């Protein structure tokens, strides 16, 4: 295996919670999360959508995709909900093709 192949190998958390899985959930819920400014989900929403993913892995995975270098696809913010602060995640305002490219690259690496 070349050093380049090792660098592109998906991490443990990318295998557990691929970006395509997150984007797929947002698409199911909001149809087009790229154009919907209200397409925000809480941690509890992610827990309900991915009950098979351990809480710690879900926290690590969401953090990974928000902090990952490169094209920004997933972002987070704190919003006010009836006087309570709520941490939410949303698709960053990029064109959908960027996420599709990122996801297809990720899938290709998983199959390799």
C-alpha positions as CSV (number, residue, x, y, z in Angstrom):
1,X,0.0,0.0,0.0
2,X,1.4,3.4,-0.9
3,X,1.6,6.3,1.5
4,X,-0.9,8.1,-0.6
5,X,-3.4,5.2,-0.3
6,X,-2.9,5.2,3.5
7,X,-3.6,8.9,3.6
8,X,-6.9,8.5,1.8
9,X,-8.1,5.5,3.8
10,X,-11.3,6.4,5.6
11,X,-11.0,6.7,9.4
12,X,-13.0,4.6,11.8
13,X,-15.5,7.3,12.4
14,X,-15.9,7.9,8.6
15,X,-16.9,4.2,8.3
16,X,-19.3,4.4,11.2
17,X,-20.9,7.7,10.2
18,X,-20.2,8.5,6.5
19,X,-21.1,12.0,5.3
20,X,-23.5,10.5,2.7
21,X,-25.5,9.0,5.6
22,X,-25.9,12.4,7.2
23,X,-26.8,14.2,4.0
24,X,-29.2,11.4,3.1
25,X,-31.0,11.9,6.4
26,X,-31.2,15.7,5.8
27,X,-32.5,15.1,2.3
28,X,-35.2,12.7,3.6
29,X,-36.3,15.2,6.2
30,X,-36.1,18.5,4.2
31,X,-36.0,17.3,0.5
32,X,-33.3,19.9,-0.4
33,X,-31.4,20.9,2.7
34,X,-29.1,23.2,0.5
35,X,-31.9,25.5,-0.3
36,X,-33.9,25.3,2.9
37,X,-32.8,27.8,5.5
38,X,-34.8,25.9,8.2
39,X,-33.0,22.6,7.5
40,X,-31.5,22.3,10.9
41,X,-31.4,19.3,13.2
42,X,-30.6,18.7,16.8
43,X,-28.5,16.0,18.3
44,X,-31.6,14.3,19.5
45,X,-32.8,14.2,15.9
46,X,-29.6,12.5,14.8
47,X,-29.9,10.0,17.7
48,X,-33.4,9.1,16.6
49,X,-32.3,8.8,12.9
50,X,-29.3,6.7,13.7
51,X,-30.1,4.5,16.7
52,X,-27.5,2.0,15.7
53,X,-24.7,4.5,16.2
54,X,-23.4,4.9,19.8
55,X,-23.8,8.3,21.3
56,X,-20.0,8.8,21.6
57,X,-19.5,7.8,18.0
58,X,-22.3,10.1,16.9
59,X,-20.7,13.0,18.8
60,X,-17.3,12.2,17.4
61,X,-18.7,11.8,13.8
62,X,-20.6,15.0,13.8
63,X,-17.6,16.9,15.2
64,X,-15.4,15.2,12.6
65,X,-17.5,16.3,9.6
66,X,-17.8,19.9,11.0
67,X,-14.1,20.2,11.7
68,X,-12.7,18.3,8.7
69,X,-10.4,20.2,6.4
70,X,-11.4,20.8,2.9
71,X,-14.8,21.7,1.4
72,X,-17.2,22.5,4.2
73,X,-20.4,20.6,4.0
74,X,-21.7,20.2,7.5
75,X,-21.8,23.2,9.9
76,X,-23.2,23.8,13.4
77,X,-24.5,26.7,15.4
78,X,-26.3,27.5,18.6
79,X,-29.8,28.8,18.2
80,X,-32.4,30.1,20.6
81,X,-35.5,28.0,21.1
82,X,-38.1,29.5,23.5
83,X,-35.3,31.0,25.6
84,X,-33.2,27.9,25.6
85,X,-30.0,27.5,23.6
86,X,-30.1,24.5,21.2
87,X,-27.1,23.2,19.3
88,X,-28.1,22.4,15.7
89,X,-26.4,21.1,12.6
90,X,-27.1,22.1,9.0
91,X,-25.7,21.7,5.5
92,X,-23.3,24.5,4.7
93,X,-24.4,26.7,1.8
94,X,-22.4,24.9,-0.9
95,X,-23.8,23.5,-4.1
96,X,-25.1,20.0,-3.8
97,X,-22.5,18.7,-6.3
98,X,-19.7,19.3,-3.8
99,X,-21.3,17.0,-1.3
100,X,-22.1,14.4,-3.9
101,X,-18.4,14.5,-5.0
102,X,-17.3,14.2,-1.4
103,X,-19.6,11.3,-0.8
104,X,-18.7,9.4,-4.0
105,X,-15.0,9.8,-3.1
106,X,-15.8,8.4,0.4
107,X,-17.7,5.5,-1.1
108,X,-14.9,4.7,-3.5
109,X,-12.5,4.6,-0.6
110,X,-14.7,2.4,1.4
111,X,-15.0,-0.1,-1.4
112,X,-11.2,-0.2,-2.0
